[in-house]
C-alpha cells in the first residue's frame, strides 16, 4: 500500500486529520508514571491508548529519544511497536546529509524501524533526499515553510522573483510526484492554501501549544491529504499529580477538543 493510500484510509477511518506528537520529556510527565521501570514507555502507551480512536497517526521527534541514549532508542522502538499498524507513523528526524549518509538514515528509519514517513531538510539538494524516495511505500515531508521564529532567516529570502522556500518546493516536486510532501506551519495560511490546492500532502505543526488560529487554517486548507500535528497540548493535558486513569481521560478530552476545532469533512 502506498503512503497516500494509507493516509487516506487512516483519516477516513477516524474522521480526523490530527496526528499526535509523542515528543515525550521525562521531566514533564505526570509523577504517576515514574513508578514504572520505564516511565517514558509507560507514558507513551497511555497516550496511544487515550488517542488511538481520535487521531490518524503519531509523530515521534527523535531528539526526545536520542537524548536518553541507547535506552531512549529502545523506548522509540518499543513505542513504535505499540502503535497499531493502521495508523500513520512519522519519524520527525529533520535529517539532511550527503547521499551515502542519507542511505544509512533511510535504512535505519524506513527499513529497520519501519516508519511510514520522515521529515527531512532539503537544503543539501537531491542526493540528500533521493535514498528515501527509493522506498516507494514510504514518504518524505520536506521542511519548506516552518512555524519557528527563525524561519524567515533563510526561507523567506528573495532569489530573483521568488522566495527561497518557493524554489525549494518547486524543485523538489520534480524529484517525485508520489513520495514528497511539505512541512508548513499553521501560521502560513497563504502557503497552506497554495500547496494543499495542488493536492500535495502537508504536515502542519503550530496549533495547540503554539496557539495559531485553527479557523484561519481551516479556511485555507483544500483537499484532505493533510495532517495537523499537536504534541504538548495533547500529551501533557494531564496534571503533574494526576493518577494514570485521570491522565488518560484528560488526554482523550484534549484530543476530542482539538478534533472539534479542526474538523473537516472526511
C-alpha positions in Angstrom: 0.0 0.0 0.0 1.3 3.5 -0.9 1.7 6.1 1.9 -1.0 8.3 0.4 -3.5 5.3 0.4 -2.7 4.5 4.0 -3.0 8.2 4.9 -6.4 8.5 3.2 -7.6 5.3 4.9 -6.4 6.4 8.3 -8.0 9.8 8.1 -11.3 8.4 6.8 -11.5 5.6 9.5 -11.2 8.0 12.4 -12.7 11.1 10.7 -9.7 13.0 11.9 -6.7 14.8 10.3 -4.9 15.0 13.7 -1.5 13.4 14.3 -0.4 13.2 17.9 3.2 14.2 18.6 4.9 11.8 21.0 7.6 14.3 22.0 8.0 12.9 25.5 10.1 14.7 28.1 10.6 12.7 31.3 10.8 15.9 33.2 7.2 16.8 32.2 5.3 13.6 32.5 3.0 13.1 35.5 4.5 11.6 38.6 2.3 8.5 38.5 4.4 7.1 35.6 7.7 7.4 37.5 6.9 4.2 39.4 7.3 2.2 36.2 10.6 0.6 35.2 10.4 2.6 32.0 8.4 5.7 32.7 8.6 7.2 29.2 7.4 4.0 27.6 4.6 3.6 30.1 3.5 7.2 29.4 3.6 6.8 25.7 1.5 3.6 25.9 -1.0 5.6 28.0 -1.1 8.4 25.4 -1.6 5.9 22.5 -4.4 4.2 24.3 -6.1 7.5 25.0 -5.8 8.9 21.5 -6.0 5.9 19.1 -9.7 6.4 18.3 -9.3 10.1 17.7 -6.1 10.6 15.6 -4.8 9.4 12.2 -1.3 8.7 13.4 1.7 9.6 15.5 4.8 11.8 15.0 7.8 10.9 17.1 10.5 13.6 17.4 13.8 11.7 17.5 15.6 14.3 19.7 13.4 13.3 22.7 14.6 9.7 22.4 18.2 10.3 21.3 18.7 12.5 24.4 18.3 9.4 26.6 21.0 7.4 24.7 20.6 3.7 24.0 17.7 3.4 26.5 15.9 6.2 24.6 16.3 4.5 21.3 14.9 1.3 22.8 11.9 3.2 24.0 11.5 4.7 20.5 11.4 1.1 19.0 9.0 -0.2 21.6 6.7 2.8 21.3 6.6 2.2 17.5 5.7 -1.4 18.0 2.8 -0.4 20.3 1.3 1.8 17.7 -1.4 -0.1 15.7 -0.4 -0.8 12.1 -3.5 1.1 10.7 -2.1 4.4 12.0 0.5 6.6 10.3 3.9 6.8 11.9 6.1 9.8 11.2 9.8 10.0 12.1 10.4 13.7 12.9 14.1 13.5 12.2 14.8 16.6 10.1 17.8 14.8 8.6 19.6 16.2 5.6 23.1 14.9 4.5 25.0 13.6 1.5 23.8 10.5 -0.4 25.7 7.7 1.3 24.8 9.1 4.8 21.2 9.6 3.7 21.1 6.0 2.6 22.1 4.9 6.1 19.3 7.1 7.6 16.8 5.6 5.2 17.9 2.1 6.2 17.6 3.0 9.9 14.2 4.6 9.9 12.5 3.1 6.9 13.9 -0.4 6.6 14.7 -1.2 10.2 12.2 0.8 12.3 9.6 0.8 9.6 8.3 4.4 10.0 5.8 5.3 7.3 7.3 8.8 6.7 10.2 11.1 7.7 10.8 14.8 7.9 13.9 16.0 6.0 15.8 19.2 5.4 16.1 19.6 1.6 18.8 22.2 1.6 21.7 19.9 0.6 19.7 19.0 -2.6 18.6 15.9 -4.4 21.2 13.4 -3.3 20.3 14.1 0.4 16.7 13.1 -0.3 16.9 10.5 -3.1 17.6 7.4 -1.0 14.4 7.9 0.9 12.4 8.2 -2.3 13.6 4.8 -3.5 11.3 3.3 -0.8 8.1 3.6 -2.9 5.8 2.7 0.0 7.3 5.4 2.2 7.0 9.2 2.3 9.1 12.3 2.8 7.9 15.6 4.4 10.4 18.3 3.4 10.8 21.4 5.6 9.5 24.1 3.4 7.8 26.9 5.4 8.2 26.2 9.1 6.5 27.8 12.1 9.5 28.7 14.2 10.6 32.3 14.8 13.8 32.0 12.9 12.2 30.6 9.7 12.5 33.9 7.8 16.3 34.0 8.3 16.5 31.9 5.1 13.2 30.5 3.9 11.8 34.0 3.0 14.9 35.3 1.2 14.2 36.7 -2.3 16.0 34.8 -5.1 15.2 36.5 -8.3 11.4 36.8 -8.5 10.8 34.1 -6.0 11.5 33.3 -2.3 13.9 30.6 -1.4 11.2 28.3 0.1 9.2 28.6 -3.2 12.2 27.5 -5.2 12.9 24.6 -2.8 9.2 23.4 -3.1 9.1 23.8 -6.9 12.4 22.0 -7.4 11.6 19.1 -5.0 8.3 18.3 -6.7 10.3 17.4 -9.8 12.1 14.7 -7.8 8.9 12.7 -7.1 5.2 13.2 -7.6 4.2 10.4 -5.2 6.6 10.4 -2.3 7.1 14.1 -1.4 5.0 16.4 0.8 5.8 19.5 2.8 6.0 20.7 6.4 4.3 24.0 6.5 3.5 25.8 9.8 -0.1 26.6 10.7 0.8 30.3 10.7 1.5 30.3 7.0 -2.1 30.3 5.6 -1.2 31.6 2.2 1.3 28.8 1.6 -1.1 26.2 3.0 -3.8 27.2 0.6 -1.3 27.3 -2.4 0.1 23.8 -1.8 -2.9 22.0 -0.5 -4.8 23.2 -3.6 -2.3 21.2 -5.6 -3.2 18.1 -3.6 0.3 18.0 -2.0 0.3 16.2 1.4 1.1 18.6 4.2 2.3 18.1 7.7 1.2 21.1 9.7 2.6 22.0 13.1 1.8 25.1 15.1 -1.7 24.6 16.7 -2.2 23.6 20.3 0.6 24.8 22.5 1.9 27.2 19.7 -1.6 28.7 19.6 -2.1 29.5 15.9 -5.6 30.2 14.6 -7.4 27.0 13.7 -10.2 28.8 12.0 -7.8 30.6 9.6 -6.1 27.3 9.0 -9.4 25.6 8.1 -10.4 28.4 5.7 -7.2 27.9 3.7 -6.9 24.1 3.6 -8.0 22.3 0.4 -8.4 18.6 -0.2 -7.8 16.1 2.6 -4.2 14.9 2.3 -3.0 16.9 5.4 -2.0 16.0 8.9 -2.2 18.6 11.6 0.2 17.9 14.4 -0.4 18.6 18.1 2.1 17.5 20.7 2.3 19.3 24.1 -1.4 20.4 24.0 -2.4 16.7 23.9 0.2 14.6 25.7 0.6 17.0 28.7 -3.2 17.6 29.2 -3.0 15.6 32.4 -1.8 17.3 35.6 1.6 16.6 37.1 0.0 14.8 40.1 -3.0 13.2 38.4 -3.5 9.4 38.6 -3.0 7.3 35.4 -6.7 7.0 34.6 -7.3 10.7 35.0 -4.3 11.4 32.7 -5.8 9.2 30.1 -9.2 10.8 30.3 -7.8 14.4 30.1 -5.6 13.4 27.1 -8.7 11.9 25.4 -10.7 15.0 26.1 -7.9 17.2 24.7 -7.7 15.1 21.6 -11.5 15.3 21.1 -11.4 19.1 21.7 -8.8 19.6 19.1 -10.6 17.4 16.6 -13.7 19.6 17.1 -11.6 22.7 16.4 -10.0 21.4 13.2 -12.8 19.1 12.0 -13.2 18.8 8.2 -15.5 16.7 6.0 -13.6 13.4 5.6 
